[in-house]
């Protein structure tokens, strides 16, 4: 599984670089890693850690999840906000929220009050 995910990661990195007309050396120059570490990643001798994935994504200007999913004809993830602001009725002291985890993300529901 890790090997397949690593293959997807480097395929997506290659695609992102090609879209920007950049090369691997351009990406490496943006990272705080020595050349051996980057070369081992690129040649799949070692697998980047999650913090490395975040740094790679930041250097490419994409969301980290973009680098871990197969290309679907150029489909991109929507930009995700850092914080979600929810409005409640004035004077309300609490709220009930249902959260559902789906393959596409989290669904938040506000159950209706029963009469």
TAUR-V592264 format. One line per field, one symbol per residue. phi: phi as a letter, one per 40 degrees, with the letter a starting at -180 (. if undefined). burial: b if it has 16 or more other C-alpha atoms within 10 Angstrom, else e. A space follows every 10 residues. Layout:
phi = ???
burial = ???
//
This chain:
phi = .cccccccdc cccdcccccc fbbdcccdcc bcbccccccc cdcfcbbccc ccdccccccc gbcdcdcbbd cbggcbcccb ccabbbcbcd gcbaabbbbb cbdchcbbbb ccccc
burial = eeeeebbbbb bbbbbbbeee eeeeeeebee eeeeeeebee ebeeeebbee eebbbbbeeb ebbbebbbee eeeeeeeeee eeeeeeeeee eeeeeeeeee eeeeeeeeee eeeee
//
